[in-house]
Amino acid sequence: MDKRDLSTVFRERLKMLLTRSDLNQSAFATAVGIDRSALSQLLSGASTRLPRAETLLNIAAEFKVSLDWLLGLSQDEGLTGEIRESLEIEEAPDGFDRTLLARWHAEAAGTKIRYVPAGIPDLLRTEALVDYEAGIANKSREAQAGETQYRIDYNRRPETDMEVCMPRHTLEIFARGLGVWDRFPEAARHQQLLHMATLLDDLYPTFRLFLYDGRMRYSIPYTIFGPYRAAIYVGDMYLVLNATQPVRKLTSHFDNLIRAADINAHEAASFTQRLAEMRF
């Protein structure tokens, strides 16, 4: 194959991988061990030069394709390396910084994370609520607090893009002190809602909370880590989906929850503030 043809095919397949990855150019470049300017040159077609062998190997390994396919020598992607199981079950042990969940957040940096929480979103909880919920769930308070702080720090990174969607009535039930929060003091609930409103305003727009009518829509709690995987929360375990198709299905489900939201991200802080000011 002529060198110019080889370069053209490589460029088109590199663009295909970039599109499929759902990464921005900076994150894609980091994933394969080059800087963004080098990636831009490879995508531009300004030169017929191919990248170094090390870079080609990194691209092939990162996106599980064969070098022959990447260089246009084969039409078969020929997945290389160890193929992950499409379905896994992972326990959710204490010590958030040591769990797979923390690693998945780190791996998904630069992509969009979509999150349907089981209750009050972890990073929006006060210390008092962390203590209370750790007590009723018989979990380590330190581990719960560590998870909360990790998520706050994560969402302060400039490359973070996280959307959270949850039923509006979860916050209304919390404000009234019903359900699992029936023994959480009113003053603590008030402080929690104020704290939540402040963080929502502070973290916006890298962290965006949408609220939908729980009478009209239903969702189990789950997190989607970019295009890579989805983790469905089932108590003390996560049902982990690694295959592309189910991740896309859950992404579509999440997008439909967003479309059904009656409190949008730019309204969430003021909505929470109003709940804090109400007396039930």
N, C-alpha and C positions, 0 to 999 in steps of 0.2 A: 504494500500500500504506500502511495506517495506520502511524504512527510506532511504536506499541507492537508491532505485528506485525513491522515491520522490525527492531526491537531484539531481539525474541524469536528470529527466524530467525538474525540475526547471532550472538547468544549461543550458539545450538545449533551453528552451524557453527564458531565459535571453539572450543567444547568438543571438537568432532570433530577439529579440527586439533591441539589439545593432546594428545588421546588417541593420534592417529596418529603424532605426533612422537616419542613415547616420552621426552619431556623432562619434568622436574619444572617446577612453576610458575615458579620463579626463573629457570631456564635459558630457558624459553619467553619470559618477559617480556624478558630481556636480548636474546634473538635478534631481537625486534621493536622494541626501543628504548624500552620503558616499564619502570616499576618494578613489583615484585610486587603492591603494594597496588592499583595502577591495574588490573592484570590481574584481581585478585580482585573488584574492583568490576564490571568488565565481565562476569565470569562469574556474578555473584550475582543479576543481574536486579533489583537494588534501584532502578535508574534506567533510563529509556528512552533516555537519551542515548547516542549513538554516539561512538566515539573520534574524534580529530582525523583529518583527511584524510591527514596524514603517517603516522599509525599504521596506518590502513587500507591504505595503499600498502605500508608495510613488511611487514605481515602477508601481503598478496597476493604480494609479491616473494619473501619468505623461504620460503613454502610452495608457490609456483608454482601459485596459483589466481587466478581472475579476480575483480575487484571485484564484478561482477554476481552471481557465485555467492556470494561472501562476504556480500553484502547481501540475498540471497534473490530477486534479480531474474532469476536464471537457474538451471536445474537442472543445467547443464553447468559443471563446474569450469573448463573452458577454460584449460588450463595456459598460463601466460604466461612470458615471458622465454625465454632460451636453454635448451633442453632438453639436459641432459647426455647424452653417449653412455652406453649401458647397460654397455658394456665398454670398458675402456681398458688400455693397457700403459704402465707408468711405470718408468723406470730408477731404480735406488737409488744415487745418487751419494754421494760422501763429503761430509761437512759436514752433519750431521744437522739442525742448526737451520735450514738453508736448504731442506730437502726438503719435499715434499708430505706425507710421513709426519708430520712435526712439526706441519704445519698441520692435518692431519686430527685429530690429538690435541687441538689447541686448539679446533677446531670442535666436537668431541664432548664438551667439558667440560660436566658436569651430566648426561650420559647414561652408560649402562653400556658399557664397552669390554670386549670378550671377545677373548682372545689365546691362540693355540696356538703356542708358540715352536718354533723349529727345533732348539734345544739348551738350554743354560742360559739362562733369561730374562735379557735384556740388563741390566735394572736391578739384578740380583742378582749381577753379576759383580765380582770383585775386579780391581784394576789389573793384577795378574799374569796373570789369565786373559784380560783384554782384550788385553794385549801378546801373549800366546801365540797367541790365535785370530786376531789381526790379522796376525801373522807367517805363519801357515800359509795364510791366505786371501789374503795379499799385499794387505792393505787398510791404510788410514791408521790408525795407532794413535790419533792425536788425534781423528779422526772417530768411531772406535768409543768412545773415552772420553767424548766429548761426548754421544753418544747415550745412554750409560749414565747420565750425570749428569742429562740432560734428563728421562729417565724417572723417576729417583728424585725429582727436584723436582716433576714432574707428579703423582706419587702421594702427595706430602705436602700437596697442595691439599685443602681440606676438602670440595670438591664432587666429588672423584674417586671413581669406583666402577669398579674393574677386577677382572675375574676371569681367572685364567690356569689353563689345564688342559693337562697334558702327561703322557706316559707315566712311570710310576714307574721303569721300568728305565733311563731316560736318566740319572737321578741315580745309580743303582746302577752303571751302566757308568762314569760319571765317577769315582765313589768308588774303583773298582777300577783306574782308569787305563787303560781299554781304548779301542778305537776311535780317534777323532781326538785323544784326550787321552793316548795312550800315552807321549808324551814330556813330559808335564806332571808335574813332580816331586810325589812323595807329600806332602811338607810343604806345598806350594802347594795341593794338592787339599784337604788337611785345613783349611787356612786359608779356602779358598773355601767349604767347607761350613759352617764356623762363621760366616763372614760372612753367608752366605745365611740361616742360621737366625736370626741377630740381626735382619736386615732384615725377614724374614717376620713376626717377632714385633712389630717396631717399626711396620710399615706396616699391620698388620691392624687393623680390618677393611676399610679402603678398598682394600687390595690383598689378594686372596685366591687362594691357590694350591691347586689340586686335582690329585691324582695318580691316574691310572687304570692298569689292567693293560694294557700294550701288546700282550700276547698275545691279548687279548680285543677290543680296539678299535684302530682305526687312524685317524690324521688327518694331513693335510698341514698345514704351518704357515700360519696366517692370522690376521688381526686384523679384528674387526668394530667399526666406529666408530658406536655407537648404532644408530639406524635409517637412517643415511645411506649408508654404503658398507661394503664388505668388501675387504680387500687380501690376496690370496693370494701368499705369498712363493715365488718361483721362482728362487732364486739371486740374481743381480744385478738382478732386475726384480720388479715387483709386477703381478699381474693384478688389476685394480681393477673391482669390480662395483658399479654405481651404482643398478641397478634394484631396486625394492622386493622382488619375489618371490625372487630368488636370495639377497638379504641375509637374508630371513626363513628360507630353507632352511638357510643356514649357521648362523643363530642356533639353529634347531631341532637341527642336528647338534651344536653346541657344548653345548646343554642336555643332550643325551643323553650326551655325554662326562662332564659333571658328575654325572649320575645314576649313571654306571658307576664313579665314583671310589671307590677303597678307602682313600684317604688324603684326608680332608676338610680344608678350609682351616684350621680351628682345630687340626689335628694336624700340619700341614706343617712347622712350625718344629721340633717335637720329633722328627719323623721324620728331618729333615735333621741335627739335632744327633746323633742316634744313629748315622747314617751316618758322621759325622765322627769318632766315637769308636771305630768298628770298624777293625780291622786286617786287610788282605787279603793 
